[in-house]
Structure formats: structure tokens, C-alpha cells
Amino acid sequence: MPDTAPETDTQEDTGPLTDGFHLVIDALKLNDINTIYNVPGIPITDLGRFMQAEGMRVLSFRHEQHAGYAAAIAGYLTKKPGVCMTVSAPGFLNGLTALAHATTNCYPMILISGSSEREIIDLMQGDYEEMDQLAIAKPLCKAAYRILHAEDIGIGVARAVRAAVSGRPGGVYLDLPGALLGQVMDAAAGEKSLVKVIDPAPAQLPAPDSVARALDVLKGAERPLIILGKGAAYAQADDAIKALVEKSGFPYLPMSMAKGLLPDDHPQSAGPARSLVLKEADVVLMIGARLNWLLSHGKGKQWGTAPKKFVHIDIEPKEMDSNVEIAAPLVGDIGSCVAALLDGMGDDWSHPAASWVDAVKTKRDTNIERMAPKLQNNNVPMDYHGALGVLKGIIADRPDAILVNEGANTLDFTRSIIDMHKPRKRLDVGTWGVMGIGMGQAIAAAVETDHPVLCIEGDSAFGFSGMEVETICRYNLPICIVVFNNGGIYRGTDVNPTGGDDVAPTVFVKDARYDKMMEAFGGVGYNVTSPDELKRAVIEAMDSGKPALVNAVIDETAGTESGRIGNLNPQSVVAKK
């Protein structure tokens, strides 16, 4: 008789398994997130591979900051969180700039970063890329979460989605330690743990009393003005906003990214009469705009001396009275607030006095007429007016094209010269005026909209993200980049006051050929020196639908210090002349 019992199989049968990698993917897809902007590396390389295998679109960039800017503007364009994915520590920090940018601009975005192991980080024992990323992210975004257990991935992703889009949108950080991705659990239990976010950004109706108050203030206006901000464009309440503007008869002033919400050539547009309407208006209705530095905080020389009353629509109550008294705060989402105003205006709303409307029209038309000859010049070397004059016509012929724009003088001149004809077609530097958004935003615009993109860049601005030209070529995106090359930051004429060999701090390499960068990666490059050449090159490039870069040589003396915000530069009173 044997002295040992016969061997039996004691291992319990188990069903199908899943892991952290696939639960993250399933949670994102369940919430209609199917595009990822990322830079691969430890510990998220395989996550990106698995995402692509599961049918998600995964676009890899050369630098995390530009992937982040792409995700941020994707959120603005779609009203869903754009997702940027990075490696730990330095990669996380690179993406964090874009996350803070998204939060400042109220774009819904999620930054997902891999991270090192908690038990080592918490004891500061020197793990690979050790950093308490959650603690660093919290002050710079709307919300920040860390997921430690696979069964919590569903709820963690759901919280991130809701936080990003609800109320005032913003950036959310989601920390995924490397060990989480490899955790295994029963597939059925994993599926049950996933959460589909229901109504993530519910309507927030304004109080009836606040609507009545706002209407009373608007009725009493003699020289009313509407200011449209990019929040109005984000809201996608386009028809209602147009109806409100036209029913009121008020002149309106679009901020930069609100251009095209109504066509810039609309008869009520006061864009070319900005200085007049800001100084002379007695009642100002703010829709999706904030009284921050871009509007001189609602006070000072730009706003004149006459008393003003503000009616302010914003979903965030704390925005009210942030710089000046708000006579009629309307707290709620833009769509609901605009609809409430329209309902309350009735059918017999009186338009403003003809004297005010005519004064605005006269100023607008005079400025347009004064500008027209400058836009038709064919100077060699080009100035900003001649170059942008031809690009203005190209955009007019292609109203569905997306215009991405950054720089100093390049930004300022483009914003005032090129008319936009449809909503959310102009994307630029936003609230911070930050450089480096160009290539990331251009890539996301092409990916999210399937429309061609014209990206107008200053040579300095292009330098921040120029290597993403390779990314554009790799994905064969319909992006035409125009680099206004005047050989320097602001202009290319500064000199070293010491007479030394080093060039001045604001001067670049003379006669640089940025078009050769595009050619190096398989795109088409053009070098142009006149408005006629520029027109032919851009039309050919946009008609082709292929990656292209036009090196547009601008007079090196063109441009002013810091564009139109030179007043923000501190001045030394003791520097030697």
C-alpha cells in the first residue's frame, strides 16, 4: 500500500482574466474616448500598443508638451476630454504645462501618466523616475486622482471624465502606477467594475430673478455691447447666440477664438471698431469671456471714463466681481442663459439708437477702408500686411479650414486681418498667450475635424514645436504651415551692444530655410519672398491635402517689440543709453 495519497488536481478552475492595461482601455472606450495623444516609454509603452490593437487611435509625438497641447485643443473642439498619455516624472512634467494651460483656458483634458511605486516613493528610497506626481499636479489642475487597484480603474476614469467636462471645464490628472497596469482580475468582475458616465455636463439653469435683472439692465442701455469669448464658441450654442445678437441689435466684439461664431463680416460686428466700443459702451454683456488681462480687467484707459454696467454669463459664480462690479450676474451654462434671455426679450425688443449703431458702423468701415491698400501690396521683402492679405483671401475661399496661429507680431496681425466665417475655426495661444501650441493644436485640429489646417507661425513660435513636423508627416496630415521668417524674436535687426561675436539675444540665423525641415521628413517645402509666391504656394499646398511648410521671408525690420503687448515689459530707468 503506498504511503502517499494519489496526486489530485487541487487548482481551482478560473474563468477568463483581464488586467489593468485592458481595463483602462475598456473604461476609456466605454466613455467614448477613442483618441490618445502620447509619447511612449516606461511604463505606458505597451498600454499604447494595446490601445491601438483595440481600435483606438494613438498618435505619438516627439515631446509630451505638444501631445498635451493637442489633447487640450481636442477637448475644446469636441467637448469631450482630450487625453494625453505620458511616462513618469520628466515626461509627466512636460505634459503638466499643457494640463495647466487646459485648466486656465477651460478646456476639458485628462493627463494620464505612469508613475513609480508608491511604497518606494513615500519612503523616498530613490525609485526609477521617483516623483510624487499627484501632489505636484494638484495645484495646477481642476482635479487629480491616483488609482492603486485594478477594480477601481472604472470609477477612477469616470471621475476624471466627469471632473473634466462638468461645470467650468478644465484639466484633470490621472496617476497610474506601473504596477497597476499588470494587476490581474476576473474578466467578468472587471467588466462590472466599469462605469459609463451619465450626463457628465448637465445644464445649469440661471435663476429666474437673475434673468429678469439682466434684462432690465440691457433694456436700459443706450450704447450696448456684447463681448463673445472662446467659452461662447466652446458651448456650441451657435444658433442661439446668433439669434440673441441679431434680436438684440447690439454691436458685438468677438475675442480671438470667438471669431467666426458669427461671421466677421456680419453687419453687427464691431471688431474693427474695438477701441470705440470699449470706451463708449455703457452696458456690456459678456458671454463666455472673462474680464482678465486680455480686456484690461474691465477698467483703465481702454475702457474710457464713462460709467459702465456689466451683465456677465458664466458657469462659475466666483468669476463674478473678480475685477469690477457685475451689475447682473447670470450664473449657468451659456446655452441655458442665452435661451433664457431670448425667451425674456419677447417679440417687441427695441434695438439700440441709430446714433450708436451708425457710429460703430462708421468707425468699422473707416478702419477697414484704411487697411485695404496695405493688404494689397506686393512688397519684396514682404511685410505682415501684404503676406496676410493673400492668406485672408485663401481662408475666405476655404471657410471650413482650421486656422492655427501663434507668435508675437504674427499673432497680432493675423488676428486682426484674417476674417473667420464659421465657429471654432480659429485656434490660438489662449488666455496665457503661451508659445509652443502650434504644431500640437494643428495636429489635433486635423485629427478631430478631418478638415485642412493652415498654421500661421512666427519663426520664434515655430521653434518651440517644430520637430513635430515629423509627426505631421508620419501621419500624413493635411496641414500647411506658413512660417513668417524675419530672422528673430519680434524682428531680426537687434545687435550685440558690446560688439562681441555673439548675436543679440533676439536674433536667429540669417536666411534660415525652415522649408527644408519639412522636406527632410517627406513633406513639401516652399521658399517664398513675395505675396504672389506665397499665394501660389499655399493654394497648391492646401489643394494637395499633404503636409507642407512655406518659409515666408518677411522684412527683418518688420515687427515691434512683444507685438501689441509691449507695455507689459518692465522698463529700466538706470540702464545706460
C-alpha positions, 0 to 999 in steps of 0.5 A: 500500500503506498504511503502517499495519497494519489496526486489530485488536481487541487487548482481551482478552475478560473474563468477568463482574466483581464488586467489593468492595461485592458481595463483602462482601455475598456473604461476609456472606450466605454466613455467614448474616448477613442483618441490618445495623444502620447509619447511612449516609454516606461511604463505606458509603452505597451498600454499604447500598443494595446490601445491601438490593437483595440481600435483606438487611435494613438498618435505619438509625438516627439515631446509630451508638451505638444501631445498635451497641447493637442489633447487640450485643443481636442477637448475644446473642439469636441467637448469631450476630454482630450487625453494625453498619455505620458511616462513618469516624472520628466515626461509627466512634467512636460505634459503638466504645462499643457494640463495647466494651460487646459485648466486656465483656458477651460478646456476639458483634458485628462493627463494620464501618466505612469508613475513609480511605486508608491511604497518606494516613493513615500519612503523616498528610497530613490525609485526609477523616475521617483516623483510624487506626481499627484501632489505636484499636479494638484495645484495646477489642475481642476482635479487629480486622482491616483488609482492603486487597484485594478477594480477601481480603474472604472470609477477612477476614469469616470471621475476624471471624465466627469471632473473634466467636462462638468461645470467650468471645464478644465484639466484633470490628472490621472496617476497610474502606477506601473504596477497597476497596469499588470494587476490581474482580475476576473474578466467578468468582475472587471467588466462590472467594475466599469462605469459609463458616465451619465450626463457628465455636463448637465445644464445649469439653469440661471435663476429666474430673478437673475434673468429678469435683472439682466434684462432690465439692465440691457433694456436700459442701455443706450450704447450696448455691447456684447463681448463673445469669448472662446467659452461662447464658441466652446458651448456650441450654442451657435444658433442661439447666440446668433439669434440673441445678437441679431434680436438684440441689435447690439454691436458685438466684439468677438475675442480671438477664438470667438471669431467666426461664431458669427461671421466677421463680416456680419453687419453687427460686428464691431471688431474693427471698431474695438477701441470705440466700443470699449470706451463708449459702451455703457452696458456690456454683456459678456458671454463666455469671456472673462474680464482678465488681462486680455480686456484690461480687467474691465477698467483703465484707459481702454475702457474710457471714463464713462460709467459702465454696467456689466451683465456677465454669463458664466458657469462659475459664480466666483468669476463674478466681481473678480475685477469690477462690479457685475451689475447682473450676474447670470450664473449657468451654462451659456446655452441655458442663459442665452435661451433664457434671455431670448425667451425674456426679450419677447417679440417687441425688443427695441434695438439700440439708437441709430446714433450708436449703431451708425457710429460703430458702423462708421468707425468699422468701415473707416478702419477697414477702408484704411487697411485695404491698400496695405493688404494689397501690396506686393512688397519684396521683402514682404511685410505682415500686411501684404503676406496676410492679405493673400492668406485672408483671401485663401481662408475666405475661399476655404471657410471650413479650414482650421486656422492655427496661429501663434507668435508675437507680431504674427499673432497680432496681425493675423488676428486682426486681418484674417476674417473667420466665417464659421465657429471654432475655426480659429485656434490660438495661444489662449488666455496665457498667450503661451508659445509652443501650441502650434504644431500640437493644436494643428495636429489635433485640429486635423485629427478631430475635424478631418478638415485642412489646417493652415498654421500661421507661425512666427519663426520664434513660435515655430521653434518651440514645436517644430520637430513635430513636423515629423509627426505631421508627416508620419501621419500624413496630415493635411496641414500647411504651415506658413512660417513668417521668417524675419530672422528673430524674436519680434524682428531680426535687426537687434545687435550685440551692444558690446560688439562681441561675436555673439548675436543679440539675444533676439536674433536667429540665423540669417536666411534660415530655410525652415522649408527644408525641415519639412522636406527632410521628413517627406513633406513639401517645402516652399521658399517664398519672398513675395505675396504672389509666391506665397499665394501660389504656394499655399493654394497648391499646398492646401489643394494637395491635402499633404503636409507642407511648410512655406518659409515666408521671408518677411522684412527683418525690420518688420515687427515691434517689440512683444507685438501689441503687448509691449507695455507689459515689459518692465522698463529700466530707468538706470540702464545706460543709453 
